[in-house]
Amino acid sequence: MYLVAKTLTGDTNVAPNFKPVEFDTFRKQAGLNSFNLTPKKWIEATDAIGLISKSGRYGGTYAHKDINN
């Protein structure tokens, strides 16, 4: 969420390709019971950087060490 917060405050040096329009779509749907957001969907829709989502054996969601702080 650090990356999201930095992007929404206008720090484009953190994620210059971030798509805020897609973020607004997720934010509007967040209150619905049918809303389901996966890390992979977030990464693909918003062009998020610093996050990696791998499926399958030994998969998982990983964040860049600067985001983990």
Phi, psi and omega in degrees: 000342177302315181298318179297313181298316180295322181291318182290338178275002175097009179276088183281352176290335181285312182216083185293337182260008181299139182256096182294335179295318177295322178298318178299322177299314179297319182296321179291326182276348188300333181277351182280144177294332182275000183287129179222115181241120177258158177302321180295319178296318179298313182296315182290320184286325185255359186055041180295143178248157177085001178239139177230131178236121180239137178259167177090190181297137184064017178276181180157187178246127184236145179241151176300148186299332178287334179281329183293341184288000000 
